[in-house]
Amino acid sequence: GAGVSQSPSNKVTEKGKDVELRCDPISGHTALYWYRQSLGQGLEFLIYFQGNSAPDKSGLPSDRFSAERTGGSVSTLTIQRTQQEDSAVYLCASSLRDAGLYTQYFGPGTRLTVL
Amino acid sequence: AQSVTQPDIHITVSEGASLELRCNYSYGATPYLFWYVQSPGQGLQLLLKYFSGDTLVQGIKGFEAEFKRSQSSFNLRKPSVHWSDAAEYFCAVNDYKLSFGAGTTVTVRA
Protein backbone atom coordinates (compact mmCIF):
# COMPACT_ATOMS: atom_id res chain seq x y z
CA GLY A 1 0.00 0.00 0.00
CA ALA A 2 0.92 3.66 -0.13
CA GLY A 3 3.44 4.94 2.35
CA VAL A 4 3.73 8.30 4.05
CA SER A 5 3.88 11.15 1.59
CA GLN A 6 5.08 14.69 2.09
CA SER A 7 4.88 17.82 0.02
CA PRO A 8 6.64 19.76 -1.23
CA SER A 9 9.84 17.76 -1.44
CA ASN A 10 11.87 20.96 -1.53
CA LYS A 11 10.99 24.46 -0.45
CA VAL A 12 13.13 27.55 -0.79
CA THR A 13 11.84 30.67 0.90
CA GLU A 14 13.01 34.06 1.97
CA LYS A 15 13.57 34.99 5.57
CA GLY A 16 10.39 36.32 7.12
CA LYS A 17 7.97 34.42 4.88
CA ASP A 18 5.51 31.81 6.12
CA VAL A 19 5.67 28.21 4.88
CA GLU A 20 3.34 25.22 5.08
CA LEU A 21 4.51 21.64 4.93
CA ARG A 22 2.08 18.82 4.32
CA CYS A 23 2.02 15.19 5.44
CA ASP A 24 -0.27 12.39 4.30
CA PRO A 25 0.05 9.43 6.67
CA ILE A 26 -0.56 5.78 5.93
CA SER A 27 -4.27 5.09 5.82
CA GLY A 28 -5.58 3.84 9.16
CA HIS A 29 -2.65 5.14 11.19
CA THR A 30 -3.98 7.12 14.12
CA ALA A 31 -0.64 8.55 15.29
CA LEU A 32 1.28 11.11 13.27
CA TYR A 33 4.66 12.62 14.14
CA TRP A 34 6.80 15.50 12.95
CA TYR A 35 10.59 15.45 13.32
CA ARG A 36 13.29 17.82 12.17
CA GLN A 37 16.70 16.82 10.89
CA SER A 38 19.42 19.43 10.84
CA LEU A 39 23.21 19.29 10.73
CA GLY A 40 23.77 20.70 14.16
CA GLN A 41 20.92 19.05 16.05
CA GLY A 42 20.43 15.65 14.44
CA LEU A 43 16.94 14.17 14.47
CA GLU A 44 14.58 15.99 16.84
CA PHE A 45 10.98 15.34 17.78
CA LEU A 46 8.68 18.29 17.19
CA ILE A 47 5.05 17.26 17.81
CA TYR A 48 2.76 14.29 17.57
CA PHE A 49 -0.94 13.76 16.99
CA GLN A 50 -3.25 11.05 18.21
CA GLY A 51 -6.26 11.53 15.98
CA ASN A 52 -6.70 15.28 15.65
CA SER A 53 -5.32 16.07 19.09
CA ALA A 54 -1.70 16.95 19.87
CA PRO A 55 -0.87 15.54 23.32
CA ASP A 56 2.81 16.44 23.04
CA LYS A 57 3.99 19.65 21.44
CA SER A 58 7.11 19.85 23.54
CA GLY A 59 9.52 19.77 20.63
CA LEU A 60 8.23 22.83 18.80
CA PRO A 61 11.17 25.25 19.00
CA SER A 62 9.20 28.49 19.18
CA ASP A 63 5.71 29.92 18.87
CA ARG A 64 6.41 30.52 15.19
CA PHE A 65 5.84 26.79 14.70
CA SER A 66 2.38 25.29 14.71
CA ALA A 67 0.73 22.18 13.36
CA GLU A 68 -2.71 20.82 12.86
CA ARG A 69 -4.30 17.60 11.74
CA THR A 70 -7.73 17.30 10.25
CA GLY A 71 -10.03 14.32 9.77
CA GLY A 72 -7.52 12.14 11.56
CA SER A 73 -5.47 12.15 8.40
CA VAL A 74 -3.55 14.97 6.72
CA SER A 75 -1.33 17.19 8.83
CA THR A 76 0.15 20.60 8.11
CA LEU A 77 3.19 22.06 9.82
CA THR A 78 3.31 25.85 9.55
CA ILE A 79 6.34 27.99 10.19
CA GLN A 80 5.68 31.70 10.42
CA ARG A 81 8.25 34.41 9.81
CA THR A 82 10.90 31.88 8.83
CA GLN A 83 14.47 32.32 10.02
CA GLN A 84 17.67 30.90 8.58
CA GLU A 85 17.99 28.51 11.52
CA ASP A 86 14.73 26.89 10.40
CA SER A 87 16.56 25.42 7.40
CA ALA A 88 16.38 21.65 7.82
CA VAL A 89 14.69 18.53 6.56
CA TYR A 90 11.25 18.08 8.09
CA LEU A 91 10.22 14.46 8.39
CA CYS A 92 6.75 13.12 9.01
CA ALA A 93 6.02 9.64 10.33
CA SER A 94 2.89 7.70 11.14
CA SER A 95 2.12 4.61 13.19
CA LEU A 96 -0.88 2.51 13.96
CA ARG A 97 -1.01 3.69 17.59
CA ASP A 98 0.95 6.05 19.79
CA ALA A 99 2.80 3.52 21.90
CA GLY A 100 6.41 2.49 21.90
CA LEU A 101 5.90 -0.92 20.39
CA TYR A 102 4.32 0.45 17.23
CA THR A 103 6.67 1.11 14.34
CA GLN A 104 6.83 4.59 12.92
CA TYR A 105 7.01 4.78 9.14
CA PHE A 106 8.64 7.81 7.66
CA GLY A 107 7.96 9.93 4.62
CA PRO A 108 10.72 11.19 2.31
CA GLY A 109 10.86 14.58 4.03
CA THR A 110 10.63 18.20 2.98
CA ARG A 111 13.92 20.04 2.63
CA LEU A 112 13.40 23.64 3.70
CA THR A 113 15.95 26.28 2.81
CA VAL A 114 15.54 29.78 4.21
CA LEU A 115 17.59 32.40 2.38
CA ALA B 1 14.38 10.58 30.11
CA GLN B 2 15.39 8.15 27.44
CA SER B 3 18.50 8.69 25.34
CA VAL B 4 20.59 6.89 22.76
CA THR B 5 24.31 7.10 22.10
CA GLN B 6 26.02 6.01 18.93
CA PRO B 7 29.75 6.29 19.69
CA ASP B 8 30.97 6.04 16.11
CA ILE B 9 30.29 9.00 13.84
CA HIS B 10 31.84 7.45 10.76
CA ILE B 11 32.91 3.92 9.82
CA THR B 12 34.67 2.83 6.66
CA VAL B 13 34.49 -0.83 5.70
CA SER B 14 35.60 -2.83 2.70
CA GLU B 15 33.01 -4.51 0.54
CA GLY B 16 32.53 -8.07 1.71
CA ALA B 17 33.83 -7.36 5.21
CA SER B 18 31.70 -7.52 8.33
CA LEU B 19 30.12 -4.47 9.90
CA GLU B 20 29.13 -3.68 13.47
CA LEU B 21 27.51 -0.44 14.56
CA ARG B 22 27.29 0.33 18.24
CA CYS B 23 24.29 1.68 20.10
CA ASN B 24 23.84 2.29 23.81
CA TYR B 25 20.58 3.37 25.36
CA SER B 26 19.37 4.83 28.60
CA TYR B 27 15.81 3.96 29.51
CA GLY B 28 14.03 3.17 32.74
CA ALA B 29 11.80 0.36 31.59
CA THR B 30 11.92 -2.31 28.92
CA PRO B 31 13.03 -0.41 25.85
CA TYR B 32 11.50 -0.59 22.42
CA LEU B 33 14.55 -0.28 20.17
CA PHE B 34 14.80 0.39 16.47
CA TRP B 35 17.44 0.70 13.80
CA TYR B 36 16.70 2.88 10.78
CA VAL B 37 18.78 3.51 7.67
CA GLN B 38 18.84 6.68 5.61
CA SER B 39 20.31 6.82 2.12
CA PRO B 40 21.27 10.25 0.74
CA GLY B 41 18.20 12.36 0.02
CA GLN B 42 15.86 9.69 1.34
CA GLY B 43 13.65 9.28 4.37
CA LEU B 44 14.24 6.77 7.13
CA GLN B 45 13.71 3.08 6.41
CA LEU B 46 13.17 0.59 9.21
CA LEU B 47 15.84 -2.12 9.36
CA LEU B 48 14.70 -3.98 12.46
CA LYS B 49 13.16 -3.59 15.88
CA TYR B 50 13.30 -5.16 19.32
CA PHE B 51 10.34 -5.37 21.68
CA SER B 52 10.88 -8.42 23.85
CA GLY B 53 11.79 -12.08 23.71
CA ASP B 54 14.75 -13.27 21.69
CA THR B 55 17.68 -10.95 22.11
CA LEU B 56 18.92 -11.52 18.55
CA VAL B 57 16.60 -9.98 15.98
CA GLN B 58 16.76 -10.29 12.24
CA GLY B 59 15.98 -7.47 9.88
CA ILE B 60 15.92 -6.61 6.23
CA LYS B 61 18.91 -6.54 3.90
CA GLY B 62 20.77 -9.19 5.92
CA PHE B 63 21.10 -7.08 9.08
CA GLU B 64 20.74 -8.38 12.61
CA ALA B 65 20.98 -6.78 16.05
CA GLU B 66 21.60 -8.12 19.51
CA PHE B 67 19.95 -6.69 22.61
CA LYS B 68 22.07 -6.90 25.75
CA ARG B 69 20.29 -5.57 28.81
CA SER B 70 23.35 -5.89 31.04
CA GLN B 71 25.31 -3.59 28.73
CA SER B 72 22.37 -1.37 27.69
CA SER B 73 23.37 -2.03 24.12
CA PHE B 74 21.64 -2.83 20.85
CA ASN B 75 24.41 -3.28 18.29
CA LEU B 76 23.71 -3.75 14.61
CA ARG B 77 25.68 -6.25 12.53
CA LYS B 78 26.00 -7.49 9.00
CA PRO B 79 28.31 -10.38 8.07
CA SER B 80 29.21 -9.18 4.58
CA VAL B 81 28.73 -5.60 3.46
CA HIS B 82 27.61 -4.62 -0.03
CA TRP B 83 28.37 -1.28 -1.70
CA SER B 84 24.66 -0.45 -1.45
CA ASP B 85 24.91 -0.49 2.36
CA ALA B 86 26.67 2.88 2.29
CA ALA B 87 24.27 5.12 4.19
CA GLU B 88 23.62 6.69 7.57
CA TYR B 89 22.30 4.45 10.32
CA PHE B 90 20.26 5.58 13.29
CA CYS B 91 19.49 3.76 16.50
CA ALA B 92 16.39 4.90 18.38
CA VAL B 93 14.36 4.16 21.48
CA ASN B 94 10.61 4.61 21.35
CA ASP B 95 8.27 5.41 24.22
CA TYR B 96 5.65 6.81 21.77
CA LYS B 97 8.09 9.35 20.35
CA LEU B 98 11.45 8.32 18.97
CA SER B 99 14.69 9.48 20.54
CA PHE B 100 17.49 9.03 18.07
CA GLY B 101 21.21 8.65 18.36
CA ALA B 102 23.41 11.02 16.38
CA GLY B 103 23.81 8.47 13.61
CA THR B 104 26.73 6.56 12.10
CA THR B 105 27.75 7.16 8.51
CA VAL B 106 28.99 4.03 6.76
CA THR B 107 31.31 4.27 3.78
CA VAL B 108 31.96 1.14 1.74
CA ARG B 109 35.22 0.93 -0.19
CA ALA B 110 35.69 -1.40 -3.12
Interface residues (C-beta under 8 A of the other chain):
Chain A: V4 A31 Y33 Y35 G42 L43 F45 Y48 D56 G59 L91 A93 D98 A99 G100 L101 T103 Q104 Y105 F106 G107 P108 G109
Chain B: P31 Y32 F34 Y36 Q42 G43 L44 Q45 L46 K49 F51 F90 N94 D95 Y96 K97 L98 S99 F100 G101 A102 G103
